Amino acid sequence: MGIVSWIILGLVAGVIAKVLLPGRDPGGLIGTTLIGIAGAFVGGWLSAQFLDRPVAKDFFDLTTWGAAIGGSLVLLIVYRLLFGNSRD
């Protein structure tokens, strides 16, 4: 996958993570994309290290998408724990 594919994957994974964990988070589209891209890397690393399932390099692989969404959820939860309701 090229860099554009990772950005698209990160954007979609970040949006899915925000849909699964709704709430008021700053950042908008750029923040969602950054959380998604970082989540894709974190999810891939977690999958390879702890589940002994390295992520394939195919864009339409279910494991790749699961790892990206899972990693995005982890980062979104950590973000909320660290910064809480900073918009209140």
N, C-alpha and C positions, 0 to 999 in steps of 0.2 A: 504494500500500500504506500502511496505517496503522501506527502504532507497535506495535500488538499483533502485526501480521503480521511486522514486522521482528524482534520478540523471538522469535516462534516460529521464524522462519527462522534466526535466530542460534543458538537452542537446538539445532535439528536439525543445522545446519552444524557447530557445536562438537562435538556428539556424534559425527558422522561423522569429523571430524578426529581426535578422540581414539581412535576405532576404528582408523583408518588408521595412527596413530602411538601405539600403546599404551605405557604407562609410568606411573610414579608421579608424578602432578602434584597439588599441593594445590589446593583450591578447590571441589571437588565440583560440584554442579549449578549453583551461582551462578557459579563460575569458568568452567565450560564455557559457560554462557550469555553471559557477558561477552566471552570470547574469540571466540565465534561471532558476536556482534553486531558487535564491532570488526572481526572478520575479514570480515564482509559489507561493511562500509564500505571497508576496505582493498582487498578483492578488486574491488569496484566501481570504485574509483579507479584501481587498476592496470589493469583492463580498459579503462577509458576513456582513460587516458593513453598506455599503451604498446601496446595491441593495437588501438586505434581502434575499439573495440566498446563503446559505452556500454550500461549495463545497463538493461533495460526495467523498468517499474514493475509488471509483472505478477508475482504470487506464484508461479505455476506455469510460469514461463519457465525453460528449461534453462540459459540463459546466466546468469541471476540466481543460480541454485543453484550452478552451477560456480564463479562468482566468489566466492560466499560461502564455499564449502568450500575453495577455493584460498586465499583470504585467511585463513581460520581455520588452515589448515595452516602458512602462512607465520608467523602470529603464534605458533602453538604451537612451531614450530622456534626462533624468536627467543627466546621465553620460556625454552625449555630451554637455549639457548646462554648466556643471561644468568644464569640462576639455577641451572643444572646440577641435580645431585642434592641439593637442599637438605634432603631428608627423611632422608638417611643419618646 
